Amino acid sequence: MNFEFSRSIPLNDSYDVIVAGGGPSGCTAAAAAAATGAKTLLLEASGCLGGMGTSGMVPAWCPFSDKEKIVYRGLAQKVFEATKAAMPHISKDALDWVAIDPEALKRIFDDLVTEAGADVLFNTMVCAVDFNDGHLDRLIVSNKNGLTAYQASVFVDCTGDGDLIAWCGLPFAFGDDETHDVQPATHCFQITNVDQYAYETGPRMHSSIMDCPVYDIVRDESFPLVKDGHSCNSLIGPGTVGFNTGHLWNVDSTDPISMSKALMDGRRLAHQFHEGLKKYYPSAFAASFLSATAPAMGIRESRRMVGEYTITLEDYLSRRTFEDEIGRNCYYIDVHQSEAEREEVNKGTFNADLRFEHYGPGESHGIPYRSLIPQGASNLLTAGRNVSCEHLVLGSIRVMPPAMVTGQAAGTAAAMAALEGIDTRSVNVQKLRAKLREDGAYFL
């Protein structure tokens, strides 16, 4: 049943660029747009910036290097280096799988965005769009002021789920290109009062190590929610370990009912896993304390917008370079196991990390500007997990380092389009690339 709802609401038309979503891509988009000279607003539904690295409590960065050099540069490298500097136990030379202190990262993103000159509104949810004839005129947001409309010249969708894309009625893909299944979610958590010596010298916990304590927990019927051996974990502070552990299948992040159930299941899973660690890894975890589960669910996949160019698996495998590329990506195709594949993984007969051969030293592929431009919109760009790519490629490009790279490019292009009064497709790509290089970006 539907009903008509009509009322007058305040309109704010003071911004050139508005970025929806304050995750890694949204932060770099807003910082880049503001630094390029556009009056910029960043809208974030939660109470902090950083997305998966903060609210999601992902305990480590995916690799920043191609095993020879840093690939994710510019603002991404600035955030990365600041995070390392805030963690005394991290080597200054560390480049790959570096731990994240989520509290430090919150402050780092706050500083990145505000020092660039962008405004931020927390606890503000975008709830509707006013889209007409290919032009996004306004966003409607909800917060403690009620409903407010925001008008701008250019918008950037960094919501992760492509909310603006979908609400504008623009084309998007969802999950697997044939089945529409999405990768499983993970609810990250943090355990404190860990015996640090025992943790650092004891058995490594990872899905590829079949005799590690994780699989003892999986096999124990006392912990029925721990269904697989997925466990990435990192020491993030004294006696404190962050866990990206366990899978929750069939979670649809665009469905509030599905997400609500997943968050409750995720908290129960974290508790069971912690109890399992105390049982099977007592040297490190007997006296430990489950101190926090993430406020945000770790979503790997939902909507992907259909852009002016879709990055294909062949592009990835051929290490393709593009004339309009705005960054490079070298992360492996990290598509987590489906529910049907779970038993094979648990038996050690299938390793989801090896679906495709990993890149060798110095290898990467380009990310074209066209993959940030939605089909059918004149003043909307996207970045992060929303970029236009095939399902398998998303397994690589979805993670935080490339998200920050695409965010910086989208924010810079948005500012250029807004200040020049042009369509986002009309941005001079070579001028954009020159500006990105000036600001530290890396591409061929």
C-alpha positions as a printed Julia matrix, in Angstrom:
444×3 Matrix{Float64}:
  0.0     0.0     0.0
  1.27    3.48   -0.85
  0.12    6.93    0.14
  0.88   10.43   -1.09
  3.06   12.57    1.17
  3.65   16.21    0.33
  5.16   19.02    2.38
  7.51   21.97    2.08
 11.02   21.41    3.45
 14.07   23.68    3.76
 16.44   23.86    0.76
 20.2    24.37    1.06
 21.75   25.31   -2.28
 25.1    26.6    -1.04
 27.31   23.69   -2.16
 29.08   22.95   -5.43
 29.69   19.25   -4.69
 27.89   16.89   -2.34
 29.32   13.48   -1.5
 26.95   10.84   -0.09
 28.71    8.35    2.17
 31.73    8.92    4.4
 33.61    5.66    3.91
 37.14    5.57    2.49
 36.01    6.6    -1.01
 33.68    9.3     0.3
 36.38   10.82    2.49
 38.92   11.09   -0.3
 36.22   12.32   -2.71
 35.19   15.09   -0.34
 38.78   16.05    0.51
 39.78   16.13   -3.16
 36.74   18.15   -4.22
 37.29   20.72   -1.49
 41.02   20.95   -2.15
 40.29   21.53   -5.85
 38.25   24.59   -4.9
 34.65   23.39   -4.75
 32.48   24.13   -1.75
 31.87   20.56   -0.59
 29.54   18.75    1.8
 30.05   15.17    2.98
 26.96   13.34    4.26
 27.46   10.37    6.57
 24.73    8.21    8.09
 26.78    7.15   11.14
 28.66    9.18   13.74
 32.16    8.83   12.28
 34.02    8.76    8.99
 35.96    5.82    7.59
 33.35    3.17    6.88
 34.79   -0.34    6.96
 38.08    0.77    8.52
 36.33    2.41   11.48
 32.64    1.53   11.93
 33.28   -1.8    10.2
 36.37   -2.54   12.34
 38.21   -4.3     9.5
 41.5    -5.02   11.3
 44.0    -4.57    8.46
 44.54   -2.76    5.18
 44.67   -4.86    2.07
 48.11   -4.56    0.41
 49.2    -1.11   -0.72
 52.03   -2.43   -2.9
 52.48   -4.48   -6.06
 55.4    -6.17   -4.23
 57.75   -3.54   -5.7
 56.22   -0.16   -4.88
 53.16    1.56   -3.45
 50.38    1.56   -6.04
 47.64    3.38   -4.1
 49.11    6.85   -3.73
 47.85   10.4    -3.33
 45.29   10.72   -0.53
 45.21    6.94   -0.06
 48.9     6.89    0.79
 48.49    9.93    3.04
 45.83    8.13    5.08
 47.87    4.92    5.13
 51.05    6.59    6.35
 49.15    8.55    9.01
 47.58    5.34   10.3
 50.98    3.65   10.58
 52.43    6.67   12.36
 49.67    6.41   14.98
 50.58    2.77   15.77
 54.05    2.46   17.35
 54.27   -1.31   16.85
 53.91   -0.99   13.05
 57.09   -0.71   10.98
 57.4     2.45    8.91
 58.35    0.24    5.97
 55.29   -2.03    6.21
 53.18   -1.96    3.04
 50.96   -5.04    3.01
 48.32   -6.31    5.45
 49.09   -3.52    7.9
 46.91   -3.43   11.02
 44.36   -0.65   11.57
 43.61    1.14   14.84
 39.99    2.2    14.15
 40.0     5.01   16.71
 43.13    6.56   15.22
 41.69    6.18   11.73
 38.54    8.07   12.74
 40.63   11.09   13.67
 42.77   10.76   10.55
 39.73   10.87    8.27
 38.23   13.75   10.29
 41.42   15.74    9.73
 41.75   14.76    6.07
 38.28   16.03    5.19
 38.06   19.12    7.39
 41.59   20.36    6.71
 40.8    20.21    2.98
 37.88   22.54    3.67
 34.88   20.23    3.31
 31.89   20.33    5.66
 30.62   17.13    7.28
 27.16   16.19    8.52
 27.05   13.08   10.71
 23.95   11.07   11.59
 22.44   12.22    8.32
 20.77    9.7     6.05
 20.05   10.38    2.39
 16.48    9.17    1.95
 15.31   10.4    -1.46
 16.45   12.06   -4.68
 14.97   14.6    -7.08
 16.18   13.37  -10.47
 14.84   14.81  -13.72
 15.84   14.28  -17.36
 19.24   12.83  -16.51
 20.08   15.52  -13.96
 20.2    15.02  -10.19
 18.77   18.25   -8.85
 18.57   17.57   -5.12
 19.02   15.06   -2.33
 16.56   14.76    0.53
 18.2    13.93    3.85
 16.89   13.05    7.29
 18.51   13.97   10.6
 17.62   15.7    13.86
 16.49   18.73   11.85
 13.9    16.56   10.13
 13.91   16.56    6.34
 16.14   18.93    4.35
 16.82   19.21    0.63
 20.37   19.8    -0.6
 21.07   21.1    -4.08
 24.48   21.07   -5.78
 26.08   21.16   -9.19
 27.6    17.67   -8.93
 27.0    14.7    -6.64
 29.2    11.7    -5.83
 27.64    8.39   -4.78
 29.97    6.76   -2.23
 27.2     4.97   -0.35
 28.7     1.54   -1.03
 25.31    0.23   -2.08
 24.81    2.66   -4.98
 21.77    4.2    -3.3
 21.75    7.36   -5.4
 22.2     5.32   -8.56
 19.25    3.1    -7.7
 16.96    5.88   -6.51
 17.63    7.86   -9.68
 16.44    4.85  -11.65
 19.82    4.4   -13.32
 21.02    0.96  -14.42
 22.92   -1.21  -11.97
 23.95   -4.83  -11.51
 23.51   -6.8    -8.3
 25.86   -9.55   -7.15
 26.71  -12.36   -9.53
 25.86  -11.44  -13.1
 23.74  -14.6   -13.52
 22.5   -15.73  -10.1
 22.62  -12.3    -8.39
 24.06  -13.98   -5.31
 26.38  -11.73   -3.33
 29.57  -12.53   -1.49
 29.04  -13.4     2.19
 29.22  -10.66    4.8
 31.43  -10.62    7.89
 30.77   -8.91   11.21
 34.19   -7.87   12.5
 35.01   -7.7    16.21
 37.76   -6.96   18.72
 39.16   -9.03   21.58
 41.24   -7.5    24.38
 43.38   -8.8    27.26
 44.97  -11.28   24.88
 48.27  -12.83   25.93
 50.27  -11.03   23.29
 53.34  -13.27   23.45
 51.25  -16.41   23.06
 49.29  -14.85   20.19
 52.39  -13.69   18.32
 54.31  -16.94   18.75
 51.42  -19.4    18.61
 49.54  -20.92   15.66
 48.54  -18.57   12.87
 44.79  -18.47   12.29
 43.73  -18.44    8.64
 41.37  -20.41    6.42
 44.32  -21.86    4.48
 45.85  -23.47    7.61
 43.79  -26.58    8.21
 45.33  -27.51   11.57
 44.83  -24.1    13.18
 42.46  -23.59   16.15
 39.79  -22.02   13.93
 38.9   -25.37   12.38
 38.64  -26.94   15.83
 35.94  -24.35   16.54
 34.25  -25.06   13.19
 34.08  -28.78   13.96
 32.73  -28.24   17.47
 28.93  -28.46   17.48
 28.86  -26.2    20.53
 29.51  -23.27   18.18
 26.97  -23.75   15.36
 27.26  -20.23   13.94
 30.99  -20.66   13.23
 30.53  -22.46    9.93
 33.86  -21.9     8.17
 37.51  -21.18    8.82
 37.67  -17.64    7.48
 39.76  -15.65    9.94
 41.91  -12.61    9.23
 43.26  -11.18   12.48
 45.78   -8.53   13.43
 47.32   -7.11   16.58
 45.98   -3.55   16.62
 47.23   -2.5    20.05
 48.62   -3.87   23.33
 46.88   -7.18   24.0
 44.18   -6.26   21.48
 43.39   -8.3    18.37
 40.98   -7.32   15.63
 39.13  -10.09   13.8
 37.66  -10.24   10.32
 36.29  -13.7    10.95
 33.39  -15.9     9.93
 30.84  -15.55    7.16
 27.17  -14.7     7.01
 25.59  -15.77    3.73
 22.6   -14.32    1.88
 22.86  -10.88    3.46
 21.28   -8.16    1.32
 22.62   -4.8     2.47
 19.87   -2.98    0.56
 17.19   -4.74    2.65
 16.81   -3.39    6.22
 15.21   -6.63    7.42
 18.1    -8.72    6.1
 20.67   -6.36    7.61
 18.97   -6.26   10.99
 19.0   -10.05   11.23
 22.61  -10.21   10.05
 23.8    -7.78   12.73
 22.22   -9.89   15.46
 23.59  -13.11   13.96
 27.0   -11.47   13.64
 27.12  -10.55   17.32
 26.16  -14.11   18.26
 28.82  -15.5    15.9
 31.5   -13.26   17.44
 30.55  -14.48   20.92
 30.7   -18.13   19.86
 34.04  -17.66   18.13
 35.46  -15.99   21.22
 34.25  -18.85   23.41
 35.87  -21.25   20.95
 39.17  -19.41   21.16
 39.15  -19.66   24.93
 38.57  -23.42   24.56
 41.01  -24.23   21.75
 43.63  -21.46   22.06
 43.77  -20.87   25.82
 47.42  -19.86   25.89
 46.47  -16.61   24.17
 42.74  -16.22   24.85
 41.85  -17.88   28.17
 41.66  -14.54   30.0
 40.58  -12.46   27.02
 37.5   -10.25   26.7
 35.24   -9.7    23.69
 35.34   -5.91   23.89
 33.44   -4.81   20.77
 31.56   -5.92   17.7
 31.52   -3.53   14.78
 28.66   -0.99   14.54
 28.57   -1.65   10.78
 28.23   -4.98    9.0
 31.12   -5.89    6.7
 29.44   -5.95    3.31
 31.52   -7.1     0.36
 28.99   -6.8    -2.43
 25.6    -5.38   -3.39
 24.78   -3.0    -6.25
 27.3    -2.0    -8.91
 26.37    0.86  -11.18
 26.51    0.41  -14.95
 28.92    3.03  -16.19
 30.24    4.45  -19.4
 32.8     1.65  -19.21
 32.6    -1.64  -17.29
 35.92   -3.1   -16.15
 35.96   -6.72  -17.28
 37.7    -9.84  -16.09
 39.69   -9.78  -19.31
 40.86   -6.25  -18.48
 42.02   -7.53  -15.11
 43.74  -10.64  -16.43
 45.48   -8.76  -19.26
 46.75   -6.04  -16.87
 45.13   -3.51  -19.19
 46.12    0.14  -19.35
 43.59    2.81  -20.35
 44.06    6.22  -21.91
 41.69    7.69  -19.33
 42.9     5.74  -16.3
 42.93    7.6   -13.01
 44.58    4.93  -10.87
 45.91    1.38  -10.77
 44.84   -1.7    -8.85
 46.91   -4.77   -7.99
 44.82   -6.64   -5.41
 43.96  -10.25   -6.21
 40.43  -11.35   -7.12
 39.17  -11.95   -3.6
 35.73  -13.52   -4.02
 34.83  -15.2    -0.77
 33.41  -18.69   -0.78
 29.76  -19.26   -1.54
 27.64  -21.3     0.82
 27.84  -24.17   -1.66
 31.66  -24.0    -1.63
 31.91  -23.91    2.16
 32.29  -27.65    2.75
 35.08  -27.95    0.17
 36.91  -25.09    1.87
 36.44  -26.72    5.27
 37.88  -29.97    3.91
 40.9   -28.15    2.49
 40.1   -29.25   -1.07
 39.32  -25.72   -2.34
 41.03  -22.39   -1.71
 38.81  -19.48   -2.73
 41.82  -17.14   -2.69
 43.29  -19.02   -5.66
 40.37  -18.77   -8.09
 42.72  -16.8   -10.33
 46.48  -16.47  -10.38
 47.69  -13.55   -8.32
 49.59  -10.73  -10.0
 53.36  -10.9    -9.98
 55.69   -8.16   -8.74
 55.11   -4.85  -10.51
 51.82   -5.92  -12.11
 48.55   -3.99  -11.95
 45.64   -2.89  -14.1
 44.24    0.54  -14.85
 40.98    2.03  -13.58
 39.39    4.23  -16.27
 37.58    7.46  -15.46
 34.64    6.18  -17.51
 34.03    3.46  -14.89
 33.11    6.23  -12.44
 30.46    7.8   -14.71
 26.94    6.3   -14.5
 25.01    5.82  -17.7
 22.11    8.23  -17.94
 23.26   10.95  -15.53
 24.93   14.25  -16.35
 26.08   15.38  -12.89
 26.64   12.23  -10.87
 29.82   10.24  -10.28
 30.55    7.22   -8.14
 33.52    5.64   -6.36
 34.48    2.77   -4.09
 32.4    -0.38   -4.22
 29.96    1.31   -6.62
 32.31    1.48   -9.63
 31.29   -0.12  -12.91
 32.89   -3.55  -13.14
 32.04   -7.2   -13.56
 31.17   -9.3   -10.53
 34.54  -11.05  -10.35
 36.48   -7.81  -10.76
 34.56   -6.34   -7.84
 36.24   -9.04   -5.74
 39.45   -7.11   -6.31
 38.5    -3.46   -6.61
 36.05   -3.35   -3.67
 38.67   -3.04   -0.92
 39.75    0.14    0.84
 43.0     1.14   -0.95
 41.5     1.26   -4.48
 38.32    2.77   -3.01
 40.35    5.75   -1.8
 41.97    6.06   -5.24
 38.63    6.13   -7.07
 37.28    8.51   -4.44
 40.06   11.02   -5.02
 39.51   10.84   -8.78
 35.74   11.22   -8.51
 36.03   14.15   -6.1
 38.57   15.94   -8.27
 36.47   15.43  -11.4
 33.31   16.52   -9.59
 34.95   19.76   -8.53
 36.26   20.42  -12.03
 32.81   19.86  -13.54
 31.11   22.01  -10.91
 33.54   24.92  -11.18
 33.52   24.84  -14.99
 29.77   24.35  -15.24
 30.03   21.27  -17.42
 28.73   17.71  -17.63
 30.87   15.13  -15.83
 31.43   13.42  -19.22
 32.86   16.65  -20.56
 35.65   16.89  -17.99
 38.97   17.13  -19.8
 40.46   13.76  -18.88
 44.05   14.8   -19.52
 43.55   17.85  -17.33
 42.04   15.59  -14.67
 44.97   13.18  -14.91
 47.44   16.05  -14.65
 45.71   17.33  -11.52
 45.7    13.85   -9.98
 49.42   13.38  -10.74
 50.1    16.77   -9.18
 48.27   15.51   -6.09
 50.34   12.33   -5.91
 48.22    9.76   -7.77
 49.84    6.87   -9.64
 48.82    5.5   -13.04
 50.46    4.84  -16.4
